Amino acid sequence: MGESFEMIAKTFQGLEEVLAEELTNLGANDIEIGRRMVRFTGDKRMLYKANFCLRTAIRVLKPILRFTAHNADEVYEAVKGVEWDKYMDVKSTFSIDSVVFSETFHHSMFVAYKVKDAIADYFRDKTGERPNVRLNNPDVKLNIHIAENDCTLSLDSSGESLHRRGYRQKTLEAPLNEVLAAGMILMTGWRGECDFIDPMCGSGTLPIEAALIARNVWPGVFGRHYDFEKWPDFDPELLDEIYNDDSEERTFEHHIYGYDLNVYAIEVANTNAKAASVTKDVTFMQQDIANFVQPEQPALMITNPPYGERIGSPDLLGLYQTLGERLKHAFVGNSAWIISYKDECIQEIGLKPTKKVLLYNGELECKFLQYEIFGGKYKEFRSEGEKLNKEEPVVRPKLQRKPRREELFKDKEPVVVENERYYGHEKFKEWEQREARKAEKLRRAAEAEQAEKTETDSAESKPKERRSGFKSDRKPAGFKGKGGFKRDGAKGKRDGDFKGKRDGFKGKRDGDFKGKRDGFKGKRDDFKGKPKAKAESYPERKKRELKEKLMNNQ
Ligand SMILES: C[S@@+](CC[C@H](N)C(=O)[O-])C[C@H]1O[C@@H](n2cnc3c(N)ncnc32)[C@H](O)[C@@H]1O
């Protein structure tokens, strides 16, 4: 066992307990549940395993400094006092995420600037040069968290969010996040003891995550990369060892089914299942929920019907009624879990839930409800009398939107939190407008400076001119320009196309998951082709570049 240190696994609200259980099973120590995170200790192996094996963590942080600060200067001084050479050098690029819950610090971006300045000045004082900020795929990603006056500065060991397993090749509207899907499954207690059904599977996230859980295949097997691989103390043999260890995988005796009305969803789900090498365990078929029949084998159902937010349905309430009716008549003796958003929809299911869990699907506060379907005793657990009697006309209430978050927060005292969107807060809005004006001023100054630089550069070097003069010649992401200029977003390791990798996998996982990685024993880098990087859109790239420019010009 190597040197033990503290780590923080971040997750979605509502998944903290499942994450803590996962950590316990991995052998982590000193596990402590917080809000949207779980704190634990362990050594370097545990850090790698946490990234590789956890299904319900979004990222894993390694705190390197804790301090108390009452103003921005104290933040600056504390951060400047870190021995930064241990983590990066002047050539390294870096980025800072800031999360602030504080009456003292109202502006998370300002805190990020202070941390950036402190690191830049540390190196400038020592070498006369400063490292550059890079928001997209930096060498070192840092996270500063401030709760009132307590500050924690951490290294982000994951980099890209851990929900990006690497198997999603195609997507549809409103797919479930993989971390949320896995958390929902784990929460039900299912580990593959019976069949699994998602009758509205969309791109197949729930069935695919279920297949990985059933065989206990770690989500890291798809060969994605982690930011700790860029750290000076990276141990590639240790990561290879974890990658090649399939000793905890198990057999799965049952089957997983995914259905959807949309034939294209079935195509997408099949493509993703193939990429995840779970086709042996999962069958996708086009089917309207109205035609759902009693499964021959005992089964657990977990499903995520449309909420009428991003995905609608010509008769949303009718869809929920049909779902309830099918559960009642064609899922007898089984247990079903449904995640949904609007109470009006949930009521139409017409069954009384046996369990309710509050979960966030993106920004939507959802309910994850369990229904135990007992044979022949329907009336006893119906929540609302005889509403579904076919003879009576069904009067459907008009759909009512839940109050949006801005309404909920309207009268609250000002708190500014990055990633916590306190929309509609008057003071926050004023601040936003002020910040927007400041940013616009800086942007104009930066553009003027850039224009000046472009003029000078153009006299000397053509490619440089092309990069800075990209304005007039806009092309979509992935465009390879005339002069061979390739966009930043398309560069880098992960450009590998999934194609090829899967082919390498073929045969191996399609038979039995066992021996899956035998073909890959050795280095992870033998695993040809890397998960696709998310294509950066033109506006995203421009926004990132501007932010970097502002950070670097400060
Ligand atoms: C919110 S999406 C599910 C997303 C999915 N969990 C994923 O991760 O991609 C809801 C799905 O229900 C499907 N659907 C809508 N009406 C249906 C019906 N009557 N029968 C079966 N599926 C239906 C839609 O086609 C859509 O794919």
The ligand as an ORCA input file, in Angstrom:
! r2SCAN-3c Opt
* xyz 0 1
  C     -36.615     10.332    -22.655
  S     -36.481      9.240    -23.990
  C     -35.547      7.917    -23.325
  C     -34.082      8.221    -23.356
  C     -33.231      7.039    -22.989
  N     -33.310      6.728    -21.576
  C     -31.770      7.301    -23.387
  O     -30.891      7.263    -22.530
  O     -31.531      7.576    -24.563
  C     -38.064      8.564    -24.120
  C     -38.221      7.548    -25.222
  O     -39.564      7.048    -25.194
  C     -39.899      6.687    -26.500
  N     -41.361      6.554    -26.627
  C     -42.285      7.536    -26.707
  N     -43.508      7.007    -26.831
  C     -43.370      5.660    -26.810
  C     -44.271      4.574    -26.888
  N     -45.571      4.767    -27.041
  N     -43.779      3.317    -26.824
  C     -42.433      3.111    -26.695
  N     -41.544      4.110    -26.633
  C     -42.002      5.365    -26.683
  C     -39.313      7.814    -27.331
  O     -39.128      7.400    -28.662
  C     -38.001      8.082    -26.615
  O     -36.935      7.407    -27.226
*
